[in-house]
């Protein structure tokens, strides 16, 4: 039920370990030259105000010598919608060319699909293989070159029945041989009748010509040896697991050249035990036979129904298999949950038991498809997971850490820190590729919540978390070592109301090395530094949106530094110049302490914007853009053309306007400022209709038009000649 949770967890943890603590191994060649593995990796830590850390990484590991074996690619991603998680896994495995050209890789194709929901899995299998000589055996002889055959059957609740059909065996029959079988897990019955022709040489090396005498001899031999428990019996051959209780044959002559043989065979015994012993072979099993029996028994009983068909064509030497079956996976899991831990070494069993018996998440539904053809196998899995996946992840993580510590003890503080660090893989994206020359990985979307080393109410460190790689299992050196490259990026992030900035204490005797580069968005970058060197990095939490300008000399009008605070303060600061390194904080406030009333008829558009600097004696040249919407203008009844930026002058105790440009197409007001304080965007109400210039002009124009029209009508009337009797028709 929760296998997919464990698979995803192991993938995430495994590749995180690769990215964070991978280190090379030295190889010495025959001539004494030292050849090292190589690694080029990047790890990014995004730190949030509550101390959680987003993790992402990409890299390339190149061993000193080519690796032998198949290549594979893994792609996985997780997402959450409402109360369900969705997991997608795609894997491609490619067999090496020299092996792909050999049997069975070059002769096999298969497709298997499984649909799972409501504890029931429905599986369909289609496979085919073209037989060839294998392990020195000659598969071109009898019976592979002599006949076609097929097996069809049904299975329902531990009972099965079907037919084995053999087509045209030379010397035995000119028609089909149909062997009907039926049974359950303790009894199998086979029955049929076969028409046999005499004086044929069978296509079996060393087999005598068949006649009535030799046929009777064979039947008597089989009847006297196979049943019972003697030498040569089925009981003897299967070491007591199966017994042939009935072996009845009847020979009925048809004519001098043929006869009909009818037979009834009944076999009894524990078929599951027979399968267990056959599969485990004669070697020392890694799984106790009793536990293997329980596992196989649970597997068989959990299968509720099925259909299968197998056929062989002697012309193409092709074997085809089709099967469908329905399995209750809950029954399978419940039956095996006590047995599975016994398949592990005794010292690990308590941890495996704890891992399996505590469940926080389960597979709600899934679709799986596996295909193989031409030396390449592809797997596609689409899973819907229910309940608390992250609780499942952390339970497995903590149990796994305890298991590792029991078998390979480490420092207590490392174990405690690792267990106290909760992991969230809700948005995991993973790519992993392995070929003969390299291993490449790329993942993002993991969040960790490590223990916080609090400095004060607004500052903290993650000293234990960043120090985890200082003591690797087995005592290996912390990366990067020789022939390794490691790029570390740490970024302070915002949660919408608060922002993290990075700080290095210059007075700290164990201070963090100076970064090799700074990037926008509170980001520091180190090249070829170990992760533990960042353990004393200080994270400061600011209200609103804050960013630190580390290199003021690089900020110029041609290379401005932009602080985008639209999400938190509805404004943007474009820094054209700044005299000192400083952290600038931008936040929305309802009304700054000590400010007076707004001037005149102006109304506030949006909120007050409080801009502060961590350094008081600082000179700046900043363009501020404050954004608004047409809906805000309409709700307040403000004239867009009247918008103006104001700042609060505490000395004069008044709001002071600054020159403002309004972009009516993109809806923002822009002003150039040279200091930080409380800023507002104000606007005046739209004047009444009769006070607006356009309205007065329109009225004036309308009056003029009316006057002109009246004048024209009067002039036309005056120009008409007086009417006489003749013109009037009188």
N, C-alpha and C positions, 0 to 999 in steps of 0.2 A: 504493500500500500504506500509506503513512503520511500520506496527505492529511488524515485526521481529526485526527492528532496536531498537524499544523501549524495546522489551523483552530482547534482548541481553544487552542493556544498563543497565536495571534494575538489571539483574543477576550480571553483573560485579560490579556495584556500591554497590549492597546489600552485596555481599560476601567480597568486599574490606572493607566495614564498619565492617562486622563481624570480619575480621582478625585484623583490626587496633584498633577498639574502643569497642569491646565486653567487657562486664563486667558482673559479677555474681549478682544474686539476693539472698538474705537470706530468708530462710523459717523457721518458728518456728513450731515444732511438738507439739502434745498435751501435752507432759510431760515437755514442756518448753525448750527442748534442741534445739539449733540452728543448722540447717543443711543447708549447703551452696552448691550452684552450683559449678562446677569445670570447669576450662578451661586450656588447655595446647596448646599454640599457638607459631608459629614461623612466623616472618615477615622479609623479606629481601628487602633492598633498594640498588639498583645498580645505582650509580651516574655517569653521563657522563659529558664530558668537557663543554657541552653547558648548563648544569644545569638540564637536564631532568633526571627523576628517573624511573628506572624499578622496578616494584613491583611484589612480589610473596609472597605467604603465604600458610601455611598448619596448621591444628590444629584439636582439638577435644574438643567439649563442652559437658559436662555431667551434666544434671539437677539433682537437689537433689531428685526429685521424678520422676518415670517413666512417660513418655508422653503417652497419649492415642490418638490413631488415626492411619491412614495408614502410612506406611514407603515408602520412595521414594529415588531414586537415579537420579541425573542429571549429564550428561556429555555434555560439550559444547566446541567447538573449532572454531576459526576463522583463516582465511588465506587470502592472497591477491595474485592474479595472473593478471598481466597486469593492466587493469582498472576495474576489478571486484573483489568483495570480496566473499568468500565462507564461509558459516556458517553451522555447523553440530550440531544438538541438539538431544540427546537421553535421554529419561526419562522413568523410570520404577516406577510405583506406585503399592504397594501391600496392599490389604485390610487386616485388622487384622483377624486371623483365626476364631475367634468366629463370626465375621460378614460374612466372606467369605463362611461359611457353611450354611448361611441363604439366603432366597430368597430376592432380585433377583440375588445376587452376585454368588450363586452356580448354577444358572440355565441359565445364559446368556453368550453368546459368540458373538463377533462382530469384524468386520474389516472395516476400512474406509481409503481409499486412495484418495489423491488429487494431481493432476498435474496442475501447474500454469505457464502460459507464455502469453505474449502479452495481459495482463489484463484479460484473461479468465482462470477460474478455472474449471477443470473437476473432479468431485467427484464420487466415487463408494462406496456404502455401502452394506455390507452383515451382517445381524444380526439374531440371533435366541434366543428364550427364551422358557423354559419349564414352563408352568403355574402351580401354586400351590395355596393353600388357602392363601389369603393375607388379612391382616387387618380384620380378623374375618369373611370374606366372604367365601361362599362355591363355589369354582370354579369347583366343580365336578358335578354340576347340569346343567340344560338347560341354554344356548344352547351349553355349552362347551363339554357336554357328548353325544350330539345328532347328530352333523353334522360336516363335513369338509367344509371349505369355502376358497375362494381366491378373491383377488382384484388385478386387473391389470389395468394400465392406462398410459396415455401419457400427457405431459404438454408442450405447446409451446406458448410463448409470451402471458401469462395470460389466455390461454384457455386450457381446459383439457377434456379428454374423457376416457372412460374405461368400464370395466364390473366387477360386483360383482357376483361371482358364488358360490351358496350354494348347496352342494351335499347331496341329499337324507335326507330331513327333515321328520321324521315319521308323518303321518297324513296329510302332505301337498302335497308331490310330490314323485313319484318313480324315477324321473329323476332330472337333474340339474335345479336349478333356476338361470337364468341369468338376472341380473338387469343391464341394460345399463344406463350409466350416461354420461352427458356432460354438459359443462357450462363454465363460466368465473368467474371473481371476484365478480360479482353482480347477477348471475343467475345460478341455477342448475336444470337440468331436469333429472328425473328418469322414466324409462318405462320398462314394462315386462308383461308377462302373466304366471300364475301359475295354474297347475292342482291340485285341492283340492279333497281329499277323505273324505267322511262322515263317521260318527259313529266310529271315532278313538279318543282315549283318548290321548291328546297331552302331551308330557313330560314336562309340565309346572305346577308347584304346584298351585292348586286352579283354573285351567283353565277348563271350562266345556267341555263335549264331543261335538265335532264339528258336526253340521248337517246344513242343508240348512237354518233353521230358525236362529240358532246362528250365522252362517256366514253372513247372511244378516244384522243381528243386529250389528255385529262388523263393517261392511262396512258403514252402515248408521251412526254409532257413529263417526267413523273417518271422514267421509265426512262432518259431521255437526260441528265438534269441531276443527280439525286441520287447515283448511283454515280460512281466515279472521283474525279478531282481537279480538274475544271474549274470554271468559274464556275457558281454555284448548287448545287454539289455539297455533300454533307454535310462532306466534307473541307475545303472552302473556308469553309463556315459555322462550323466548329469550329476554324479556324486550324490544321488539320493534326492535331488530336488524335484524331479519329474518321474512319473511312473506311467507306463503304457498298460492300462488295466484291460484293454480290449484291443485285439488285433485280429479281426475276422476277415478272411478272404474266401471267395467262392469262385471256382473256375467252371464256366459253362461252355462246352464246345459248341461252335456254330457250324463248322464244317472241318474238313481235313487241314485247311490252311489257316484257320482263325478260331478264336475263342473270346469269350467275354469274361473279364475279371471284375467282380464286385468286391468292395472292401468297406469296412467300418473300423475306424481307429478312434479310441478314446484315450486321452492323456489327462492325468490328474496330477496335481501338485501346486505349489505356490509359485505362480508365474512371476510375481514381483521379486521373490527371492532369487529366482533363476536369472532375472534381468540384472539384479544387483551383483550377484556373483560373477556373471559374465562381463559386466562393465568394469568391475574392479580388477579383474585378472588375478594372477597368482602372486603379484608383488605385495609388499607391505603397504596397506592403504593409508592415505593421509587422513581419511575420514573413517571412523569406526563403522564396521558393517551394519551394526544395529541402527546407527544414525542415518546411514545411507538408505537403509530400508525404510525408515520413517519418512525421509524426504521423498523417496520415490513413491511410497504408498500414498502420501499426501498429494503428490502430483497427480497420480492416477485417479484418486477419488474426487479430486476437485474438478476434473474434466467431466462435464455433464453429458455431452453428446459430441458426435463427430462423424465425418464421412471421409473415406480415403480411397484412392485409386492409384495403382502403380502398374505400368506397362513397359514391356521391352520389345524392341524391334530388332530382329537378328540382322536385317539388311543394313540398317543404319547403326547397329550396335548401340542404340540409344535407349536409356532408361529414363522414363518420365514418372513424376510423382505429383499428385494433387491431393491436398488434404484441407479440410475445414474442421474446426472444433471450437467448442464453447467451454470456458473454464471459469469457475468461481474463484477469483483470486483472494477473496477474504477467507474462504475456507482453507485455501492453500497456505496463506500467511498464518492464520490462527493455528493450524496444525504443525507448522514448522518453527514457530517462534521460539519454542523451547529446545528444539533440536539444533538449529543453526549455530548457536554459540559453540557447540561441541565440535564443529568443524574447524575451530581455531585452536591454537596452543592453549594449554590450561591457564597460563598466566594472563592471557588476554580475555578469557571467557567472561569474567565479571563485567568488564567494560562493554563487550559486545552485547551482553544481556541487558545492561542499562541502556545502551544505545537503541536497542530494538524494542524494549518494553515501554519506553516513554515516547508518546507520539503527540506532536503539536500540529502537524499538517499531514495531509493525505492527498492522493491523486483523485480528483473529482471525475475527470474524464481524460481520455487521451487517444491519439492516433499515431501509430508507428508504422513505418515502412522500411524494409530492408531489401536491397537488390544487389545481386552480384552478376557480373558479366565481364569477360575479357580482362580478368585480373584486377578488377576494381569493384570494391564493395561500397555502397552508399547507404547511409542510415538517416532517416528523417523522423524526428519525434516532435509532436505538438501536444503539450500537456496543459490541462487546466488544474490548478492546485487550490485546495480549499484550506481554510483556517489560518493559522499563524506560521507562515513559512520561516520568518526570521527567528522565531522561537525555536523551531526545529533545527535551523542552521546552528544557532548558538549552543543548543543542547549537544548536538553532534560534535561541534568544535571543542567544547569543554571536556566532553568524555574522551575525545581523541587525544587532547593534551594530557589528561590524566594517564591515559594508556601509554603514551610516549614517555612520560615522566617515570612511569613504573618500570619500563624496560630500558630506558636510557636517561637516568636522572640528570636534571639540569638545575640551574640556580633557582632558588625558591621565588625570588622577586620576578624572574622572567615568567615562571609558571603562573604566578598570581596576576601579573599584568596582562598576560595573554588571555587568561580566563575572565578577567574583569573588563576586557575590551569586547563589547558587543558589536556584532557585524550585521549590516543590512545590505542584502544583495537584490533588493526589489528591482533595481534598474540596471542590473548587470548586462554588459555587452562584452563578449569574449571571442577572440580569434586566436587559434593556435595551429601552427604548421610545423611539421617535422619531415625533413627529407634526409638524404644521405650526407649532406654537408652542413646543415644548420637546423636550429630550432628558432622559430620566430613567434612572438606573442604580442598581443595587443588587447588590453581590456580597460574598461571604465565602468563607472556606475556602482562601485562598492563604497559603502560608508562604514566607518568604524567609530565607535564611541569609547575612547580609551579613558583611563583615569586622568583627572585634571590636577595639575599641581598649581594651586591657587596662590597668586602673589598678593592681590588685594581685590577689591570689589570690581575693578575694571581691567585687570591684567591677570594672565595665567601663562603657564608653560605646559608642555606635553613631554616632560623630561623622560618619564618611564617609557612612554610609547616610542619616542625616537631612539631610545637607548636599547631597544629590544635586539637590534642586530649586532650589538657589541660582543655578545657571547653566543656564537653559533653552535648548534649541536655538533659534537665531535671535536670541538676546539679549533675549527678552521678559521683562517683570517677573515676579517670583515672586508667586504668589497668596498671600493675597487682595489684589486691587486694588480700584479703585472699582467699586461695585455688585456686589461679590462677598462672600459669607459663607462662612467656612470654620471648621468645628468640628473640633478635634483632640482625640482621646482616646488616652491612653497607659495601659496596664494592665500591672502585673507579675503574672506567672502562675506556677503551680506545675507541676512535672513528676511529683509524687508523693512525691519525697524531698527536694526543695529548692524554695525559693520566691524570686521576685524582688520587691524593693521599690524604690520610686523615691526619688531624693534630689536636691535642688538645693543645690549648694555656694554658700553666701552670699558666700564670699570670691573666687569666680571673677569676673574682670572681664568675661567674656562669659557670665555666668550666664544660665540659662534664666529667662524672665519668670515671675512668680508665677502659678500657675494661677487661673483664674476660678472653679473649683469642684473639690471633692474628692468622690470616691464610694467606697463600700465596695469592698474587694478591691484595695487598692493602685492606685487609679486617680486620675489627674489629668486635668483638662479645661481646654482653652484655647479661647477664642472669637476668631476673626479674627486669629490669629497665623500667620506663615509656618512651614512645616515646618522650615526650616533653623534657626529660633530654638531648636529643641529639641535641637540637636546636642550640647550640653554636659550633657544630662541623664544622671545617674549611676544605674546599675542595680546594686543590691547583692544578693548571693546568700546566702540563709540555709538552714541545715539545717532540715528539717521544714517546718512551716507558719508563715509570718510575715506580719503585716500592720502597716501604719503608721497610727496615729491622728494625723491632721494637725491636727484642730481639737478639742482636749480639752474646750473650753467647751461644745461642742454635745452632749457625752455626758452624759446624765442618766438617772435611773431611768425616767423616762417616755419617753426617747429613747435606749435603750441601743445600744451597738455590739457586734455579734455576730461572733465569730471562729469559723468552722466548721472545725475541724481533725479531723473524724471520719475522713476518708480517710487522714490521716497519723499522727494520735495518738489516735484513738478518743475524742475529747472535744470539747466546745464551751465557749468562754468567752463569757459575756454581761457586757460591761463596763458597769456602771451609773454609774461615775464614774472619772476619771483626772485627775491634777493637771497633767501635762505631755504635750506631744507626744512620742510614743515609738513605736518598733517593738517589737512583742511577738512572740516566737518560741515556738512550741509543737512539741515533738518527742518521739517515743518513744525511750527508751534502754534498754539491757539492765540496767545498774546504774550510777547516777551515782557518780563518784569520791568516796570518803570516807564513804559512807553505811554505817551499821551494819546488823546483822541485824534482821529483822522482829520486832515484839513478840509475845511469848507464842505462842499456837497459830495466829495469823493466817497466812493464805496470800495470796500475791500474785495478784490477778485481772487478767490482761492484762499490760501493761508499765509500767515507770516513765515518768512524764510529766515532762519537764523544761520549765519555763516560765521564760523570761528576758525582760528588758527592755533596750533599748539605752540607757536612762537609769537610773542607780542611785537617785538621790534622787527617788523617785516614790511617790505615794499612790494607791491603787486600791481600788475596791469591785467585786468580780468574783464572779459566780456561775459555778462550774465544774460541768459535767455530764460524767460519765465513763460511757461506754456498755459494756455487756457482753451476752453471749448466754446463753441457758439451757443451750446445749451446753457453754460454758465452766464454768458452775456445776456441771453434772453431772460433767464430766471431773475437776474438782478436789474434788468432794464437799463444796461449800460451802453454807452456810445463807444464803439470799438475804436474810433479815431481819437477818443479822449484819453486812452490808456497811457499811464505814465508810471515809471519806477520811482519809488521814494525810499530813503533810508532814514533811520532814526538817529538824530544828532543829540547825544546825551548831554553835551556841553550847552547847546542852545535850547535843549528840551523841546525839540520840535521835529516834525517830519520834513525832510528836505527833498525836493524833486531833483532828478538828474535828467539830462537829455536822453530821450527815449525814441527808438524807432519801432514801429509796429508792422509786423509782417502779417497782413490780413489773409493771405493765402494759406500759410502754414500755421497761423494762429499762435504767434508768440511775440512778446515784447523784448527788445534788446537794448542794453545800456552798457557803457564802459565804466567800470568802477576801479578805484585805487585803494580801497580799504574794505574791511569786513565788519559787518554789524547786522542789525535786523533790517530786512528788506521786504517791501510789499509792492504788489502791482495794484494800482488804484485806477478807478474809472469814474466818470461823471454820468449821471442819468441822461438818457436821451431826452432832449427838450420837447415840450408839447408841439403838436403838429403846427399850430399857428405861429410858433416862435422859430420854426426851422426855416433857414434861408431858402431852401428849395421850394418850400410851400409858398412863401411870400412871392417869390419869383414866378411860380406857376400861376398864382392868382393874378399877378400883374399882367402876365402874358395873356391869360384868359380874358381879362378886362379889355386889353388892347384889341384882341381878336374880335370880341363882341362889338366894340366901338367901330372897328373897320367894317364889319358886316353891316351894321346899321347905316353907316355913312354911304356905303355902296348902294344899299336899297333906296335910300333917299335920293341920291343922285340919279339913279335910273328913273325914278318916278318923275323927277323934274324935267328930264329930257324928253318925255313922251309928248307929241303934239296934241293940241286940243282937238276934240272930235267935232265934225260938222254933220249936217244932215246927210250929206252924201256918203261920208265915211261911216256914218252910223247905220246907213241902210234905210233911213226914213225918207 
